[in-house]
């Protein structure tokens, strides 16, 4: 399991091409991606509209941690 910092999630959701985002994308096939409740809240603090919130949920929905975390 790979714990991803909020700054990396934010870059990923914005479509930024950073070293950290590329690293996580490369590891995604081999490891579950994880976040804590605090990281989740930090990412959501940057969401400024219902549209962004829905897009964030869609991005995270297929991730294994999302199913585990919400159950």
CNS distance restraints for C-alpha pairs under 8 A (distance, minus, plus):
assign (resid   1 and name CA) (resid  31 and name CA) 5.33 0.50 0.50
assign (resid   1 and name CA) (resid  32 and name CA) 4.73 0.50 0.50
assign (resid   1 and name CA) (resid  33 and name CA) 5.85 0.50 0.50
assign (resid   1 and name CA) (resid  34 and name CA) 6.45 0.50 0.50
assign (resid   2 and name CA) (resid  31 and name CA) 6.36 0.50 0.50
assign (resid   2 and name CA) (resid  32 and name CA) 6.15 0.50 0.50
assign (resid   2 and name CA) (resid  33 and name CA) 4.97 0.50 0.50
assign (resid   2 and name CA) (resid  34 and name CA) 5.70 0.50 0.50
assign (resid   3 and name CA) (resid  33 and name CA) 6.11 0.50 0.50
assign (resid   3 and name CA) (resid  34 and name CA) 4.59 0.50 0.50
assign (resid   3 and name CA) (resid  35 and name CA) 5.52 0.50 0.50
assign (resid   3 and name CA) (resid  36 and name CA) 7.97 0.50 0.50
assign (resid   4 and name CA) (resid   8 and name CA) 6.53 0.50 0.50
assign (resid   4 and name CA) (resid   9 and name CA) 6.84 0.50 0.50
assign (resid   4 and name CA) (resid  24 and name CA) 7.93 0.50 0.50
assign (resid   4 and name CA) (resid  33 and name CA) 6.79 0.50 0.50
assign (resid   4 and name CA) (resid  34 and name CA) 6.07 0.50 0.50
assign (resid   4 and name CA) (resid  35 and name CA) 5.85 0.50 0.50
assign (resid   5 and name CA) (resid   9 and name CA) 6.55 0.50 0.50
assign (resid   5 and name CA) (resid  35 and name CA) 7.27 0.50 0.50
assign (resid   5 and name CA) (resid  39 and name CA) 6.62 0.50 0.50
assign (resid   6 and name CA) (resid  10 and name CA) 6.04 0.50 0.50
assign (resid   6 and name CA) (resid  39 and name CA) 5.17 0.50 0.50
assign (resid   6 and name CA) (resid  40 and name CA) 7.31 0.50 0.50
assign (resid   6 and name CA) (resid  42 and name CA) 6.40 0.50 0.50
assign (resid   6 and name CA) (resid  43 and name CA) 5.82 0.50 0.50
assign (resid   7 and name CA) (resid  11 and name CA) 6.23 0.50 0.50
assign (resid   7 and name CA) (resid  43 and name CA) 7.89 0.50 0.50
assign (resid   8 and name CA) (resid  12 and name CA) 6.04 0.50 0.50
assign (resid   8 and name CA) (resid  20 and name CA) 6.34 0.50 0.50
assign (resid   8 and name CA) (resid  21 and name CA) 6.11 0.50 0.50
assign (resid   9 and name CA) (resid  13 and name CA) 6.03 0.50 0.50
assign (resid   9 and name CA) (resid  21 and name CA) 7.90 0.50 0.50
assign (resid   9 and name CA) (resid  43 and name CA) 7.16 0.50 0.50
assign (resid  10 and name CA) (resid  14 and name CA) 6.13 0.50 0.50
assign (resid  10 and name CA) (resid  43 and name CA) 6.26 0.50 0.50
assign (resid  11 and name CA) (resid  15 and name CA) 6.21 0.50 0.50
assign (resid  11 and name CA) (resid  16 and name CA) 5.04 0.50 0.50
assign (resid  11 and name CA) (resid  17 and name CA) 7.65 0.50 0.50
assign (resid  11 and name CA) (resid  18 and name CA) 7.51 0.50 0.50
assign (resid  11 and name CA) (resid  21 and name CA) 6.93 0.50 0.50
assign (resid  12 and name CA) (resid  16 and name CA) 5.79 0.50 0.50
assign (resid  12 and name CA) (resid  17 and name CA) 7.67 0.50 0.50
assign (resid  12 and name CA) (resid  21 and name CA) 5.80 0.50 0.50
assign (resid  13 and name CA) (resid  56 and name CA) 7.03 0.50 0.50
assign (resid  13 and name CA) (resid  59 and name CA) 7.56 0.50 0.50
assign (resid  16 and name CA) (resid  21 and name CA) 7.47 0.50 0.50
assign (resid  17 and name CA) (resid  21 and name CA) 6.37 0.50 0.50
assign (resid  17 and name CA) (resid  22 and name CA) 6.84 0.50 0.50
assign (resid  18 and name CA) (resid  22 and name CA) 6.21 0.50 0.50
assign (resid  19 and name CA) (resid  23 and name CA) 6.12 0.50 0.50
assign (resid  20 and name CA) (resid  24 and name CA) 6.26 0.50 0.50
assign (resid  21 and name CA) (resid  25 and name CA) 6.10 0.50 0.50
assign (resid  22 and name CA) (resid  26 and name CA) 6.10 0.50 0.50
assign (resid  23 and name CA) (resid  27 and name CA) 6.26 0.50 0.50
assign (resid  24 and name CA) (resid  28 and name CA) 5.91 0.50 0.50
assign (resid  25 and name CA) (resid  29 and name CA) 7.78 0.50 0.50
assign (resid  27 and name CA) (resid  31 and name CA) 6.02 0.50 0.50
assign (resid  28 and name CA) (resid  32 and name CA) 6.51 0.50 0.50
assign (resid  28 and name CA) (resid  33 and name CA) 6.62 0.50 0.50
assign (resid  32 and name CA) (resid  63 and name CA) 7.86 0.50 0.50
assign (resid  32 and name CA) (resid  64 and name CA) 6.43 0.50 0.50
assign (resid  32 and name CA) (resid  65 and name CA) 6.86 0.50 0.50
assign (resid  33 and name CA) (resid  63 and name CA) 7.28 0.50 0.50
assign (resid  33 and name CA) (resid  64 and name CA) 7.29 0.50 0.50
assign (resid  33 and name CA) (resid  65 and name CA) 6.29 0.50 0.50
assign (resid  34 and name CA) (resid  65 and name CA) 5.58 0.50 0.50
assign (resid  35 and name CA) (resid  39 and name CA) 5.96 0.50 0.50
assign (resid  35 and name CA) (resid  40 and name CA) 6.61 0.50 0.50
assign (resid  35 and name CA) (resid  65 and name CA) 7.55 0.50 0.50
assign (resid  36 and name CA) (resid  40 and name CA) 6.26 0.50 0.50
assign (resid  37 and name CA) (resid  41 and name CA) 6.20 0.50 0.50
assign (resid  38 and name CA) (resid  42 and name CA) 6.14 0.50 0.50
assign (resid  39 and name CA) (resid  43 and name CA) 6.23 0.50 0.50
assign (resid  40 and name CA) (resid  44 and name CA) 6.28 0.50 0.50
assign (resid  41 and name CA) (resid  45 and name CA) 6.17 0.50 0.50
assign (resid  42 and name CA) (resid  46 and name CA) 7.21 0.50 0.50
assign (resid  43 and name CA) (resid  47 and name CA) 7.25 0.50 0.50
assign (resid  44 and name CA) (resid  53 and name CA) 7.48 0.50 0.50
assign (resid  47 and name CA) (resid  52 and name CA) 5.82 0.50 0.50
assign (resid  47 and name CA) (resid  53 and name CA) 5.96 0.50 0.50
assign (resid  48 and name CA) (resid  52 and name CA) 6.67 0.50 0.50
assign (resid  48 and name CA) (resid  53 and name CA) 7.69 0.50 0.50
assign (resid  49 and name CA) (resid  53 and name CA) 6.27 0.50 0.50
assign (resid  50 and name CA) (resid  54 and name CA) 6.10 0.50 0.50
assign (resid  51 and name CA) (resid  55 and name CA) 6.17 0.50 0.50
assign (resid  52 and name CA) (resid  56 and name CA) 6.07 0.50 0.50
assign (resid  53 and name CA) (resid  57 and name CA) 6.25 0.50 0.50
assign (resid  54 and name CA) (resid  58 and name CA) 6.18 0.50 0.50
assign (resid  55 and name CA) (resid  59 and name CA) 6.16 0.50 0.50
assign (resid  56 and name CA) (resid  60 and name CA) 6.26 0.50 0.50
assign (resid  57 and name CA) (resid  61 and name CA) 5.75 0.50 0.50
assign (resid  58 and name CA) (resid  62 and name CA) 7.49 0.50 0.50
assign (resid  59 and name CA) (resid  63 and name CA) 7.90 0.50 0.50
assign (resid  60 and name CA) (resid  66 and name CA) 6.24 0.50 0.50
assign (resid  61 and name CA) (resid  66 and name CA) 5.82 0.50 0.50
assign (resid  61 and name CA) (resid  67 and name CA) 7.23 0.50 0.50
assign (resid  62 and name CA) (resid  66 and name CA) 7.22 0.50 0.50
assign (resid  62 and name CA) (resid  67 and name CA) 7.87 0.50 0.50
assign (resid  63 and name CA) (resid  67 and name CA) 7.15 0.50 0.50
assign (resid  64 and name CA) (resid  68 and name CA) 6.47 0.50 0.50
assign (resid  65 and name CA) (resid  69 and name CA) 5.71 0.50 0.50
assign (resid  66 and name CA) (resid  70 and name CA) 6.08 0.50 0.50
assign (resid  67 and name CA) (resid  71 and name CA) 6.30 0.50 0.50
